[in-house]
Amino acid sequence: METQTPIQTAELVIRNLHAKVEDKEILKGVDLTVRQGEIHALMGPNGSGKSTLANVIMGHPKYEVTEGEILFKGQNVLDLSADKRARLGLFLAFQYPASVPGVSVANFLRRALESVREGYDPNAPAQPNGQMDKRKALPPAEFRKLLQEKMQILKVDRTFINRYINEGFSGGEKKRAEILQMAVLQPQMAVLDETDSGLDIDALKIVSDGVNALTGPNLGILIITHYPRILGYIKPSQVHVMYQGRVIKNGGPELALELEQKGYEWLTGSPDENGEAKA
């Protein structure tokens, strides 16, 4: 009888991570592990370094890593550019998504999916007509089928994907576009940077329903948030508290409830919510 090799679970492992911006140290030794199939929440007061961590994970060039490592699937991604990290299976939903006038949501999603596909070469020479090599392009029928499947899951109508990406979008629509992008790209590890920021209750529920529809054994999620209200809709298995560039406490879902009742002062010892670091 042939023995099958067990499927390896992808892990995001952050060890003793230090990072700075403009000669100011923001991250001061972050340790954190998120496994594929798990939902973790990273909480903390303003200025604790949460958004900095999200950007460093994805390779934002503004931030300089001075010590430590970020491992994904056993590989140190600090040596990889942001696009290569995306092809490896990492995804970041931005706190403040940018507008892209003239590019529809559908076209943006198609090009993004082509870019992260295995075998895609962004440096391959263009065809004489300036178009992408057809061998690298995503067949329209295949993309339409995939997009329609994800739109049904997230309850997105056709008019939404025909609009220019984030142009004139409400806060809720911008975040919904980020979740639709995550659905189409199908990453193995997603970092959601303050997805609840600027959302009213109705928009928060819509976005949370979308995230919940995508959760499963193939997707690990790190939700970065300041307030615990989104965790009433998306249930994490573990909660971490960050302060002044470090993770200072780990716990289960009950930790979020405790933070809602007590705030952060009982952990930080500070009467205000401004940490030393600026994210």
C-alpha positions as CSV (number, residue, x, y, z in Angstrom):
1,M,0.0,0.0,0.0
2,E,1.4,3.4,-1.1
3,T,2.0,5.9,1.7
4,Q,0.8,9.4,1.0
5,T,2.9,12.3,2.0
6,P,0.8,14.6,4.3
7,I,0.1,18.1,3.0
8,Q,2.2,20.7,4.8
9,T,0.3,23.5,6.5
10,A,1.7,26.9,5.5
11,E,2.9,29.0,8.4
12,L,3.7,32.7,8.8
13,V,6.4,32.8,11.5
14,I,7.7,36.2,12.7
15,R,10.8,36.0,15.0
16,N,12.4,38.9,16.9
17,L,11.4,41.3,14.2
18,H,12.9,44.8,14.4
19,A,12.1,47.5,11.8
20,K,12.5,51.3,11.5
21,V,11.4,54.1,9.3
22,E,13.3,57.3,8.9
23,D,15.8,56.2,11.6
24,K,13.0,55.7,14.2
25,E,12.6,52.1,15.4
26,I,9.0,51.0,15.3
27,L,9.1,47.3,15.7
28,K,11.2,46.2,18.7
29,G,11.2,42.4,18.7
30,V,7.9,41.0,17.4
31,D,7.2,37.3,17.7
32,L,4.1,35.9,16.2
33,T,3.0,32.7,14.4
34,V,-0.2,32.2,12.3
35,R,-0.9,28.9,10.6
36,Q,-3.0,28.3,7.5
37,G,-6.6,27.7,8.5
38,E,-6.4,29.8,11.7
39,I,-7.8,33.3,12.4
40,H,-5.7,35.5,14.7
41,A,-6.4,39.0,15.9
42,L,-3.7,41.6,16.5
43,M,-4.9,44.4,18.7
44,G,-3.3,47.3,20.5
45,P,-3.6,51.1,21.0
46,N,-2.9,53.6,18.4
47,G,0.8,53.9,17.6
48,S,1.8,50.5,18.8
49,G,3.2,49.4,15.4
50,K,0.3,47.2,14.1
51,S,0.1,48.7,10.6
52,T,3.9,48.9,10.4
53,L,4.0,45.1,11.0
54,A,1.4,44.6,8.2
55,N,3.5,46.7,5.7
56,V,6.8,45.0,6.7
57,I,5.2,41.5,6.2
58,M,4.3,42.5,2.7
59,G,7.6,44.2,1.9
60,H,6.8,47.9,1.8
61,P,10.1,49.6,0.8
62,K,9.5,52.5,3.2
63,Y,10.4,50.3,6.2
64,E,13.9,48.9,6.9
65,V,14.2,45.6,8.8
66,T,17.2,45.7,11.1
67,E,16.9,42.4,12.9
68,G,14.8,39.2,12.9
69,E,13.0,37.2,10.2
70,I,9.7,36.6,8.6
71,L,9.2,33.0,7.5
72,F,6.4,31.8,5.2
73,K,6.4,28.2,4.1
74,G,9.8,27.9,5.7
75,Q,11.3,30.6,3.5
76,N,12.6,34.0,4.8
77,V,10.5,36.4,2.7
78,L,12.6,39.5,3.7
79,D,14.8,38.7,0.7
80,L,11.7,38.8,-1.6
81,S,10.0,41.8,-3.3
82,A,6.3,42.4,-2.6
83,D,5.2,40.8,-5.9
84,K,7.2,37.6,-5.1
85,R,5.7,37.5,-1.6
86,A,2.2,37.7,-3.3
87,R,3.1,34.8,-5.6
88,L,4.2,32.8,-2.6
89,G,0.7,33.1,-1.2
90,L,0.7,36.3,1.0
91,F,-1.9,39.0,0.8
92,L,-2.4,42.4,2.4
93,A,-5.8,44.2,2.6
94,F,-4.9,47.9,3.0
95,Q,-6.3,50.1,5.7
96,Y,-6.5,52.9,3.1
97,P,-6.9,51.4,-0.4
98,A,-5.8,53.7,-3.2
99,S,-8.0,54.7,-6.1
100,V,-7.0,53.8,-9.6
101,P,-8.9,56.0,-12.1
102,G,-9.5,54.4,-15.5
103,V,-9.0,50.8,-14.4
104,S,-12.2,48.8,-13.7
105,V,-12.4,46.5,-10.7
106,A,-12.8,43.5,-13.1
107,N,-9.7,44.4,-15.2
108,F,-7.7,45.1,-12.0
109,L,-8.6,41.7,-10.6
110,R,-7.7,39.9,-13.8
111,R,-4.3,41.5,-14.1
112,A,-3.6,40.9,-10.4
113,L,-4.5,37.3,-10.8
114,E,-2.3,36.9,-13.8
115,S,0.6,38.5,-11.9
116,V,0.5,36.0,-9.0
117,R,0.0,33.0,-11.1
118,E,2.9,30.5,-11.1
119,G,5.0,30.8,-14.2
120,Y,4.1,34.4,-14.9
121,D,7.1,36.5,-15.8
122,P,6.6,40.2,-15.5
123,N,9.9,40.8,-17.4
124,A,8.9,38.7,-20.4
125,P,9.1,40.8,-23.6
126,A,5.8,42.1,-24.9
127,Q,4.4,41.0,-28.3
128,P,4.8,43.3,-31.3
129,N,1.4,44.7,-30.7
130,G,2.3,45.6,-27.1
131,Q,0.0,43.0,-25.6
132,M,1.0,40.4,-23.0
133,D,2.1,37.1,-24.3
134,K,-1.0,35.0,-24.7
135,R,0.6,32.1,-23.0
136,K,0.9,34.2,-19.8
137,A,-2.6,35.8,-20.1
138,L,-5.6,34.3,-18.2
139,P,-8.2,33.0,-20.6
140,P,-11.3,35.3,-20.4
141,A,-13.7,32.4,-19.9
142,E,-11.7,31.0,-17.0
143,F,-11.5,34.4,-15.4
144,R,-15.2,35.1,-15.8
145,K,-16.2,31.8,-14.3
146,L,-13.9,32.4,-11.3
147,L,-15.0,36.0,-10.8
148,Q,-18.7,35.0,-10.9
149,E,-18.1,32.3,-8.3
150,K,-16.5,34.8,-6.0
151,M,-19.0,37.5,-6.6
152,Q,-21.8,35.0,-5.7
153,I,-20.0,34.1,-2.5
154,L,-19.5,37.7,-1.5
155,K,-22.9,38.9,-2.8
156,V,-21.4,41.4,-5.2
157,D,-23.4,42.7,-8.1
158,R,-22.2,43.3,-11.7
159,T,-22.3,47.0,-11.5
160,F,-19.6,47.0,-8.8
161,I,-16.9,45.3,-10.9
162,N,-17.5,47.6,-13.8
163,R,-16.6,50.7,-11.7
164,Y,-13.1,52.2,-11.6
165,I,-11.2,50.7,-8.7
166,N,-12.0,52.6,-5.5
167,E,-12.9,55.9,-7.4
168,G,-15.9,57.4,-5.6
169,F,-16.2,54.3,-3.4
170,S,-17.5,54.6,0.1
171,G,-15.4,53.3,2.9
172,G,-17.4,50.1,2.9
173,E,-17.1,49.6,-0.8
174,K,-13.3,50.1,-0.7
175,K,-13.0,47.4,1.9
176,R,-15.4,45.1,0.0
177,A,-13.2,45.5,-3.1
178,E,-10.2,44.4,-1.0
179,I,-12.1,41.3,0.2
180,L,-13.1,40.5,-3.4
181,Q,-9.5,40.8,-4.4
182,M,-8.5,38.3,-1.7
183,A,-11.2,35.9,-2.9
184,V,-10.0,36.0,-6.5
185,L,-6.3,35.7,-5.6
186,Q,-6.9,32.9,-3.2
187,P,-3.9,33.5,-0.9
188,Q,-2.9,31.1,1.8
189,M,-2.2,33.8,4.3
190,A,-4.0,37.2,4.5
191,V,-3.3,40.2,6.6
192,L,-6.3,42.5,7.1
193,D,-5.0,45.9,8.2
194,E,-7.8,47.6,10.1
195,T,-10.4,46.4,7.7
196,D,-13.0,47.8,10.2
197,S,-11.6,51.3,10.0
198,G,-14.2,53.9,8.9
199,L,-17.0,51.4,8.5
200,D,-20.5,51.9,9.9
201,I,-22.3,48.9,11.4
202,D,-24.0,47.8,8.1
203,A,-20.8,48.0,6.1
204,L,-18.9,46.2,8.9
205,K,-21.3,43.3,8.8
206,I,-21.2,43.1,4.9
207,V,-17.4,43.0,5.0
208,S,-17.3,40.5,7.9
209,D,-19.7,38.2,6.1
210,G,-17.4,38.3,3.1
211,V,-14.4,37.3,5.2
212,N,-16.3,34.6,6.9
213,A,-17.4,33.2,3.6
214,L,-13.8,32.8,2.6
215,T,-12.4,31.2,5.8
216,G,-11.4,27.6,5.8
217,P,-8.5,25.2,6.1
218,N,-6.7,26.8,3.1
219,L,-6.6,30.4,4.4
220,G,-4.9,31.8,7.4
221,I,-6.0,35.3,8.5
222,L,-4.3,37.9,10.7
223,I,-6.9,40.6,11.5
224,I,-5.2,43.9,12.7
225,T,-7.7,46.0,14.6
226,H,-7.9,48.7,17.2
227,Y,-11.4,48.0,18.4
228,P,-12.9,44.6,19.2
229,R,-16.2,45.2,17.4
230,I,-15.2,43.4,14.2
231,L,-14.3,40.3,16.4
232,G,-18.0,40.1,17.2
233,Y,-18.5,39.1,13.6
234,I,-15.2,37.3,12.7
235,K,-14.3,34.9,15.5
236,P,-10.5,34.5,16.1
237,S,-9.0,31.5,17.7
238,Q,-6.2,33.6,19.2
239,V,-5.8,37.2,20.2
240,H,-2.5,39.1,20.5
241,V,-1.9,42.5,22.0
242,M,0.8,44.8,20.7
243,Y,2.3,47.8,22.5
244,Q,5.3,49.9,21.7
245,G,6.5,47.6,19.0
246,R,6.2,44.3,20.7
247,V,3.5,41.6,21.3
248,I,3.0,41.9,25.1
249,K,0.1,39.4,25.6
250,N,-1.4,36.4,23.9
251,G,-4.7,34.7,24.7
252,G,-7.9,33.2,23.4
253,P,-11.1,34.9,22.2
254,E,-11.9,35.9,25.7
255,L,-8.9,38.3,25.7
256,A,-10.8,40.5,23.2
257,L,-13.8,40.6,25.5
258,E,-11.6,41.6,28.4
259,L,-10.0,44.4,26.3
260,E,-13.5,45.7,25.4
261,Q,-14.4,45.9,29.1
262,K,-11.1,47.2,30.5
263,G,-9.4,48.9,27.6
264,Y,-5.6,48.7,27.2
265,E,-4.5,50.5,30.4
266,W,-4.4,47.4,32.5
267,L,-1.8,45.9,30.2
268,T,0.2,49.0,29.2
269,G,0.1,50.9,32.4
270,S,-0.5,54.1,30.4
271,P,-3.6,56.3,31.0
272,D,-3.7,57.2,27.3
273,E,-3.7,55.2,24.1
274,N,-0.6,56.7,22.5
275,G,2.3,54.3,22.6
276,E,5.9,55.3,22.1
277,A,5.9,54.0,18.5
278,K,4.1,55.6,15.6
279,A,2.7,53.2,13.2
